[in-house]
């Protein structure tokens, strides 16, 4: 009987982890899903960096020339049509993204912080005057 409880416990744990890590179906269909996945990768890297160093780090500190927690492209702040800016502070960090060239495929900007909540705004089209 204890084994059954453990199996249910492990199964429940894995289901919760999968629900937190895998994007919902609507995000998989969204062309901005890669940027959201990259923000989540930054959150994971920041969590690991904080556990090792007791503080949050910038993108270069999280990348291959630092703690090697992010791929080089993301650590450089430009990936898949977006710019990424991470600003660490004493008590947390912020992640801001913006499309390099807003178009039909990349038109949302995102903001997040150590709370892991990702906020979305629609990029304003540049007016040609």
Secondary structure as GFF3:
##gff-version 3
##sequence-region A 1 129
A	DSSP	alpha_helix	2	21	.	.	.	ID=ss1
A	DSSP	alpha_helix	25	28	.	.	.	ID=ss2
A	DSSP	alpha_helix	33	53	.	.	.	ID=ss3
A	DSSP	alpha_helix	59	62	.	.	.	ID=ss4
A	DSSP	alpha_helix	72	75	.	.	.	ID=ss5
A	DSSP	beta_strand	78	79	.	.	.	ID=ss6
A	DSSP	beta_strand	82	88	.	.	.	ID=ss7
A	DSSP	beta_strand	93	99	.	.	.	ID=ss8
A	DSSP	beta_strand	108	113	.	.	.	ID=ss9
A	DSSP	beta_strand	118	122	.	.	.	ID=ss10
###
